[in-house]
Every structure is written in C-alpha cells, then in structure tokens.
Amino acid sequence: MPPLEFELISEEAEPVSEADYAGEVTLLFFGFTHCPHICPATLANLAAISGELDEAAQDDLQVLFVSVDPDRDDPATLREYTDAFGPEFTGLTGDDEALEALTRRYRVTYGYGKKDDAGNYDVSHSNAVFAFDRNGEAQLLIRESDPKEAIVADLNRLLEI
C-alpha cells in the first residue's frame, strides 16, 4: 500500500493534507454520514478499540473519516457526526477529483444508488480501515471480522514505535 497522501477539506472547513497528521498513528476509513449500518458500526468499534488504549496512546491516535458523499456531508455535518465518536475522530471531504484520487490510491470503490422520491440515496463503499504509522507508511488493513483484541494489540505496537 502506498504511504498516506491526500489534499482534502477538514470538518473545520480548512484545507488539510497528510502532513497535518504526521507524527500520529492514523486510521483512514471511507464512508458517509447517512450510512445506516457500516459507518456507525465501524466508527463505534474503532471508538471502543481506542478506549482500550491507555490515555497517552489515545492522544497519539487519529481516526480520519473521509466522506465519499460530499453533496450531503459538508464540514459542519462531518464535525457533528464525528464528535459523537470521540475527540480522535476527524471528518474530511473534498471535491470529486480529490476523492477519486484518494480512493484510487488505496483501491477503494464507492458508488451512488438511485435517488428515491424524497431525494435520498445510498452510497456503497468499503468497510476496510487502513492503519498508517507515525511516518505515514501503511501498516495494517483492519477488517470488521478482525478480533478486537488483535486490533488493540496491533495498534499498541504501532503506537509504541
């Protein structure tokens, strides 16, 4: 996997890049705030895993939630959504070009469903979480089927480096 690299917009409506998160162990997850199942379950699981880490380790862990639904997920919506999971969670988004470049980089696919009569639609996306070390090098791919204890142990190892 390639190292962490992106240019997006933060939940504070500011441009950010991977350099803004250098020095922290970073988890990268793609989703959207209107997601009914995968996103809230994955982020809640990551919050529970973070809670298993000691306080110093929690301070060195950053979870980046990249919305692939920029039409509905503006920075304020992202901030409200990620705040529900903890201070280590940050929402990011971007225009179609920036999202396409980032998802292509990590071979992540997503697609939009047909809008219903109320204008609602679903977004299909991966549930994988990418883990990067403090230098932005890809180290792990976390799947929902991975045991929580194994993920905690892996993150502790990354956080000790």
Backbone as JSON, one array per atom type, in Angstrom:
{
  "sequence": "MPPLEFELISEEAEPVSEADYAGEVTLLFFGFTHCPHICPATLANLAAISGELDEAAQDDLQVLFVSVDPDRDDPATLREYTDAFGPEFTGLTGDDEALEALTRRYRVTYGYGKKDDAGNYDVSHSNAVFAFDRNGEAQLLIRESDPKEAIVADLNRLLEI",
  "N": [[0.84, -1.19, 0.0], [0.45, 2.26, -0.69], [2.07, 5.13, 0.85], [0.47, 7.39, 3.22], [-1.28, 9.99, 1.74], [-2.8, 12.93, 0.79], [-5.03, 15.62, -0.17], [-7.42, 17.38, 1.22], [-10.53, 18.65, 2.62], [-11.09, 19.72, 5.88], [-13.23, 19.0, 8.73], [-13.38, 21.39, 9.87], [-13.57, 23.11, 7.84], [-11.21, 23.74, 6.56], [-8.35, 23.55, 4.39], [-6.51, 20.52, 4.34], [-3.77, 18.22, 4.62], [-1.91, 15.12, 4.46], [0.32, 15.82, 5.91], [-0.57, 17.31, 8.05], [-1.21, 15.46, 9.92], [1.02, 14.11, 10.59], [3.27, 12.25, 12.59], [1.45, 11.03, 14.2], [-0.29, 7.95, 14.8], [-2.38, 6.88, 12.31], [-5.67, 6.17, 11.38], [-7.58, 5.38, 8.59], [-10.67, 5.73, 7.11], [-13.31, 5.22, 4.82], [-16.49, 6.57, 4.09], [-19.87, 7.65, 4.75], [-22.06, 10.08, 6.21], [-24.8, 9.54, 6.26], [-25.02, 6.87, 6.26], [-26.52, 3.84, 7.03], [-25.67, 1.53, 8.43], [-22.93, 0.32, 8.15], [-20.98, 2.43, 8.53], [-21.63, 3.72, 11.13], [-21.35, 1.46, 12.76], [-18.7, 0.63, 12.29], [-17.21, 2.92, 13.08], [-18.02, 3.11, 15.75], [-16.94, 0.74, 16.7], [-14.22, 1.31, 16.33], [-14.01, 3.4, 18.15], [-14.47, 2.01, 20.53], [-12.24, 0.34, 20.5], [-10.22, 2.27, 20.64], [-10.77, 3.14, 23.21], [-9.72, 1.06, 24.66], [-7.06, 1.51, 24.7], [-4.25, 3.03, 26.4], [-4.27, 6.32, 27.95], [-2.24, 8.05, 26.91], [-1.62, 6.76, 24.52], [-4.08, 6.99, 23.23], [-4.07, 9.72, 22.75], [-2.23, 9.86, 20.72], [-3.4, 8.72, 18.56], [-5.17, 9.02, 15.57], [-8.21, 9.15, 13.92], [-9.32, 9.25, 10.75], [-12.12, 10.06, 9.04], [-13.25, 9.81, 5.97], [-15.51, 11.28, 3.94], [-17.32, 10.05, 1.24], [-19.4, 11.25, 0.11], [-19.82, 14.05, -0.76], [-21.83, 15.85, -1.45], [-23.82, 15.8, 0.5], [-22.42, 15.75, 2.86], [-21.17, 18.18, 4.32], [-18.59, 20.23, 5.91], [-19.59, 21.0, 8.53], [-21.6, 19.1, 9.03], [-20.05, 16.78, 9.02], [-18.41, 17.29, 11.27], [-20.27, 17.29, 13.38], [-21.1, 14.64, 13.22], [-18.71, 13.09, 13.6], [-17.95, 13.97, 16.12], [-19.57, 12.56, 17.82], [-18.28, 10.18, 18.22], [-15.78, 10.55, 19.4], [-12.88, 12.5, 20.48], [-10.66, 11.84, 18.93], [-11.53, 11.42, 16.4], [-11.9, 12.65, 13.14], [-13.54, 14.36, 10.6], [-13.31, 14.37, 7.07], [-13.49, 15.71, 3.76], [-13.9, 16.3, 0.26], [-13.63, 17.61, -3.11], [-14.97, 16.0, -6.07], [-12.78, 15.24, -7.65], [-10.58, 15.17, -5.84], [-11.46, 13.2, -4.05], [-11.69, 11.03, -5.77], [-9.02, 10.68, -6.53], [-7.85, 9.96, -4.07], [-9.3, 7.63, -3.3], [-8.72, 5.97, -5.44], [-5.99, 5.7, -5.06], [-5.85, 4.02, -2.84], [-7.25, 1.89, -3.72], [-10.0, 1.75, -3.28], [-13.44, 1.39, -3.7], [-16.48, 3.09, -4.48], [-19.93, 3.93, -4.84], [-22.91, 5.54, -6.06], [-26.31, 5.13, -5.21], [-29.59, 4.98, -6.72], [-31.62, 7.87, -6.54], [-34.36, 8.25, -4.31], [-37.89, 9.14, -4.16], [-37.88, 11.21, -2.33], [-35.4, 12.22, -2.63], [-33.36, 10.96, -1.36], [-30.54, 8.75, -1.15], [-28.42, 5.87, -1.37], [-25.01, 5.04, -0.61], [-22.65, 2.97, -1.78], [-19.83, 1.39, -0.33], [-16.52, 0.54, 0.82], [-15.67, -1.34, 3.81], [-13.25, -1.41, 4.98], [-10.49, -0.47, 7.07], [-7.71, 1.51, 6.98], [-4.49, 1.46, 8.37], [-1.92, 3.56, 9.39], [1.48, 4.2, 10.17], [3.42, 6.43, 12.32], [4.96, 7.76, 10.48], [3.45, 7.86, 8.26], [3.39, 5.58, 6.74], [1.81, 2.78, 5.32], [0.56, 0.18, 7.33], [-1.31, -1.69, 8.3], [-4.35, -3.41, 7.42], [-7.45, -3.16, 8.51], [-10.19, -5.16, 9.16], [-13.73, -5.74, 9.57], [-14.11, -8.27, 10.53], [-11.89, -8.87, 11.99], [-10.56, -9.8, 15.14], [-11.24, -7.89, 18.06], [-9.31, -7.79, 20.14], [-6.95, -8.41, 18.77], [-6.69, -6.23, 17.06], [-6.37, -4.15, 18.92], [-3.93, -4.95, 20.04], [-2.25, -4.77, 17.77], [-2.44, -2.01, 17.23], [-1.37, -0.97, 19.59], [1.29, -1.82, 19.27], [2.02, -0.29, 17.01], [1.75, 2.24, 18.1], [3.74, 2.29, 19.98], [6.07, 2.59, 18.6]],
  "CA": [[0.0, 0.0, 0.0], [1.22, 3.49, -0.72], [2.0, 5.95, 2.07], [-0.65, 8.32, 3.37], [-1.11, 11.21, 0.97], [-4.08, 13.49, 0.34], [-5.36, 17.03, 0.0], [-8.86, 17.39, 1.42], [-11.08, 19.72, 3.46], [-11.4, 19.19, 7.21], [-14.53, 19.34, 9.31], [-13.28, 22.81, 10.25], [-13.64, 23.81, 6.55], [-9.86, 24.17, 6.22], [-7.6, 22.57, 3.61], [-5.57, 19.7, 5.11], [-3.06, 17.15, 3.9], [-1.34, 14.12, 5.36], [1.33, 16.47, 6.77], [-1.25, 17.8, 9.25], [-1.39, 14.34, 10.85], [2.32, 13.46, 10.75], [3.65, 12.02, 13.97], [0.39, 10.26, 14.87], [-0.78, 6.76, 14.13], [-3.59, 7.35, 11.65], [-6.59, 5.21, 10.79], [-8.3, 6.02, 7.48], [-11.89, 5.0, 6.78], [-14.16, 5.91, 3.86], [-17.91, 6.32, 4.32], [-20.73, 8.83, 4.63], [-22.8, 10.28, 7.46], [-26.16, 9.0, 6.16], [-24.87, 5.42, 6.2], [-27.37, 3.27, 8.08], [-25.12, 0.41, 9.19], [-21.48, 0.09, 8.13], [-20.2, 3.53, 9.12], [-21.75, 3.86, 12.57], [-20.81, 0.27, 13.43], [-17.23, 0.66, 12.19], [-16.69, 4.0, 13.91], [-18.25, 2.73, 17.16], [-15.93, -0.28, 17.0], [-12.93, 2.0, 16.47], [-14.07, 4.14, 19.42], [-14.29, 1.02, 21.6], [-10.83, -0.07, 20.44], [-9.45, 3.39, 21.18], [-10.98, 3.13, 24.66], [-8.89, 0.01, 25.24], [-5.68, 2.01, 24.73], [-4.04, 3.95, 27.52], [-4.56, 7.71, 27.59], [-1.18, 8.58, 26.06], [-1.79, 6.16, 23.2], [-5.27, 7.61, 22.63], [-3.69, 11.05, 22.28], [-1.4, 9.7, 19.53], [-4.18, 8.03, 17.54], [-6.07, 9.88, 14.82], [-9.09, 8.43, 13.01], [-9.81, 10.13, 9.69], [-13.33, 9.58, 8.39], [-13.34, 10.52, 4.69], [-16.82, 11.13, 3.33], [-17.39, 9.94, -0.22], [-20.7, 11.84, -0.22], [-19.62, 15.48, -0.47], [-23.05, 16.64, -1.66], [-24.59, 15.86, 1.75], [-21.53, 15.82, 4.03], [-20.34, 19.38, 4.42], [-17.77, 20.18, 7.12], [-20.37, 21.06, 9.78], [-22.25, 17.79, 9.18], [-18.99, 15.85, 9.4], [-17.98, 17.58, 12.64], [-21.32, 16.8, 14.27], [-21.1, 13.18, 13.15], [-17.5, 12.51, 14.22], [-17.92, 14.32, 17.55], [-20.29, 11.52, 18.57], [-17.42, 9.01, 18.43], [-14.66, 10.88, 20.27], [-12.02, 13.58, 20.01], [-9.65, 11.37, 17.98], [-12.18, 11.27, 15.11], [-11.96, 13.87, 12.35], [-14.17, 14.19, 9.29], [-12.68, 15.01, 5.91], [-14.18, 15.56, 2.49], [-13.24, 17.0, -0.84], [-14.4, 17.58, -4.35], [-14.95, 14.69, -6.73], [-11.42, 14.95, -8.12], [-9.75, 14.81, -4.69], [-11.94, 11.91, -3.54], [-11.34, 10.0, -6.76], [-7.58, 10.44, -6.43], [-7.55, 9.25, -2.82], [-9.86, 6.28, -3.32], [-7.94, 5.22, -6.43], [-4.69, 5.44, -4.45], [-5.97, 2.89, -1.92], [-8.06, 0.88, -4.39], [-11.3, 1.73, -2.61], [-14.51, 1.75, -4.61], [-17.74, 3.57, -3.93], [-20.89, 4.27, -5.88], [-24.15, 6.15, -5.59], [-27.55, 4.49, -5.6], [-30.61, 5.82, -7.34], [-32.37, 8.7, -5.6], [-35.78, 7.94, -4.16], [-38.78, 10.29, -4.4], [-37.51, 12.27, -1.4], [-34.04, 12.67, -2.94], [-32.38, 10.19, -0.59], [-29.84, 7.71, -1.9], [-27.41, 5.13, -0.62], [-23.68, 5.06, -1.18], [-21.93, 1.72, -1.48], [-18.43, 1.68, -0.04], [-15.77, -0.49, 1.54], [-15.66, -1.17, 5.26], [-11.87, -1.59, 5.44], [-9.84, 0.65, 7.73], [-6.27, 1.5, 6.73], [-3.71, 1.96, 9.51], [-0.63, 4.12, 9.0], [2.36, 4.52, 11.3], [3.68, 7.86, 12.55], [5.61, 8.31, 9.29], [2.52, 7.81, 7.15], [3.55, 4.34, 5.98], [0.72, 1.82, 5.54], [1.0, -0.95, 8.13], [-2.36, -2.67, 8.54], [-5.68, -3.26, 6.87], [-8.34, -3.67, 9.55], [-11.5, -5.58, 8.65], [-14.69, -5.91, 10.65], [-14.02, -9.64, 11.05], [-10.7, -8.99, 12.84], [-10.87, -9.75, 16.58], [-10.93, -6.62, 18.73], [-8.06, -7.92, 20.89], [-5.84, -8.38, 17.81], [-6.56, -4.85, 16.59], [-5.79, -3.39, 20.03], [-2.51, -5.33, 20.14], [-1.55, -4.19, 16.62], [-2.34, -0.55, 17.41], [-0.39, -0.72, 20.66], [2.63, -1.96, 18.68], [2.27, 0.89, 16.17], [1.85, 3.42, 18.97], [5.0, 2.23, 20.74], [7.19, 2.9, 17.7]],
  "C": [[0.88, 1.25, 0.0], [1.11, 4.26, 0.6], [0.8, 6.89, 2.04], [-0.35, 9.6, 2.6], [-2.47, 11.68, 0.49], [-4.09, 14.99, 0.51], [-6.87, 17.11, 0.03], [-9.27, 18.62, 2.22], [-11.49, 19.1, 4.78], [-12.8, 19.59, 7.63], [-14.54, 20.77, 9.85], [-13.31, 23.71, 9.01], [-12.29, 24.4, 6.13], [-9.19, 23.12, 5.35], [-6.61, 21.83, 4.52], [-4.9, 18.7, 4.17], [-2.54, 16.17, 4.94], [-0.32, 14.75, 6.32], [0.71, 16.98, 8.07], [-1.4, 16.71, 10.31], [-0.08, 13.57, 11.07], [2.64, 13.34, 12.24], [2.61, 11.26, 14.78], [0.13, 8.97, 14.1], [-2.16, 7.14, 13.59], [-4.38, 6.18, 11.08], [-7.43, 5.96, 9.76], [-9.47, 5.14, 7.09], [-12.75, 5.85, 5.86], [-15.61, 5.56, 4.12], [-18.73, 7.56, 4.06], [-21.65, 8.9, 5.84], [-24.22, 9.73, 7.42], [-26.15, 7.48, 6.1], [-25.66, 4.78, 7.34], [-26.69, 2.22, 8.94], [-23.59, 0.39, 9.28], [-20.72, 1.19, 8.86], [-20.39, 3.66, 10.63], [-21.18, 2.65, 13.32], [-19.29, 0.27, 13.42], [-16.65, 1.73, 13.1], [-16.9, 3.71, 15.4], [-17.23, 1.67, 17.58], [-14.56, 0.36, 17.19], [-12.89, 2.82, 17.76], [-13.86, 3.19, 20.59], [-12.85, 0.54, 21.65], [-9.95, 1.03, 21.01], [-9.57, 3.44, 22.7], [-10.18, 2.07, 25.38], [-7.43, 0.44, 25.37], [-5.5, 2.91, 25.94], [-4.16, 5.39, 27.02], [-3.51, 8.32, 26.67], [-1.31, 8.04, 24.64], [-3.01, 6.76, 22.49], [-4.94, 8.98, 22.07], [-2.87, 11.0, 20.99], [-2.11, 8.98, 18.4], [-5.15, 9.01, 16.9], [-6.89, 9.01, 13.88], [-9.65, 9.44, 12.01], [-10.96, 9.45, 8.96], [-13.53, 10.4, 7.12], [-14.7, 10.24, 4.07], [-16.69, 11.07, 1.82], [-18.75, 10.44, -0.72], [-20.65, 13.35, 0.03], [-20.87, 16.34, -0.68], [-23.86, 16.79, -0.38], [-23.69, 16.1, 2.97], [-20.62, 17.04, 3.96], [-19.55, 19.33, 5.72], [-18.56, 20.2, 8.43], [-21.07, 19.73, 10.05], [-21.23, 16.75, 9.62], [-18.57, 16.05, 10.85], [-19.0, 17.04, 13.64], [-21.3, 15.27, 14.34], [-19.89, 12.59, 13.88], [-17.4, 12.84, 15.7], [-18.61, 13.26, 18.4], [-19.4, 10.33, 18.92], [-16.19, 9.3, 19.3], [-13.75, 11.92, 19.65], [-10.96, 13.14, 19.0], [-10.22, 11.19, 16.57], [-12.3, 12.62, 14.41], [-12.58, 13.55, 11.0], [-13.44, 14.98, 8.23], [-13.56, 14.8, 4.69], [-13.39, 16.31, 1.43], [-14.13, 17.01, -2.05], [-14.23, 16.21, -5.0], [-13.54, 14.29, -7.16], [-10.52, 14.49, -6.97], [-10.15, 13.46, -4.13], [-11.57, 10.78, -4.49], [-9.85, 9.67, -6.68], [-7.24, 9.62, -5.18], [-8.09, 7.82, -2.84], [-9.13, 5.41, -4.34], [-6.59, 4.82, -5.83], [-4.74, 4.2, -3.56], [-6.91, 1.8, -2.45], [-9.4, 0.66, -3.68], [-12.35, 2.14, -3.64], [-15.71, 2.28, -3.83], [-18.66, 3.93, -5.09], [-22.19, 4.77, -5.27], [-25.36, 5.38, -6.11], [-28.5, 5.49, -6.22], [-31.36, 6.61, -6.26], [-33.82, 8.26, -5.55], [-36.6, 9.22, -4.36], [-38.45, 11.48, -3.49], [-36.1, 12.79, -1.65], [-32.96, 11.95, -2.15], [-31.76, 9.11, -1.47], [-28.82, 7.05, -0.98], [-26.08, 5.27, -1.34], [-23.01, 3.74, -0.8], [-20.45, 2.07, -1.29], [-17.82, 0.52, 0.74], [-15.9, -0.27, 3.04], [-14.26, -1.38, 5.84], [-11.35, -0.3, 6.07], [-8.33, 0.49, 7.5], [-5.56, 2.1, 7.92], [-2.33, 2.35, 9.03], [0.19, 4.42, 10.25], [2.61, 6.02, 11.37], [4.34, 8.55, 11.36], [4.7, 8.27, 8.07], [2.65, 6.57, 6.27], [2.42, 3.38, 6.34], [1.26, 0.6, 6.27], [-0.04, -2.06, 8.24], [-3.6, -2.36, 7.71], [-6.6, -3.94, 7.88], [-9.7, -3.96, 8.92], [-12.43, -5.81, 9.83], [-14.63, -7.3, 11.26], [-12.8, -9.85, 11.95], [-11.1, -8.91, 14.31], [-10.4, -8.43, 17.21], [-9.59, -6.68, 19.45], [-6.85, -7.84, 19.97], [-5.61, -6.95, 17.31], [-5.93, -3.99, 17.67], [-4.3, -3.68, 20.13], [-1.71, -4.72, 18.99], [-1.38, -2.68, 16.78], [-1.37, -0.2, 18.52], [1.03, -0.83, 20.14], [2.97, -0.73, 17.82], [2.49, 2.13, 17.04], [3.13, 3.44, 19.8], [6.2, 2.63, 19.92], [7.45, 4.38, 17.67]]
}
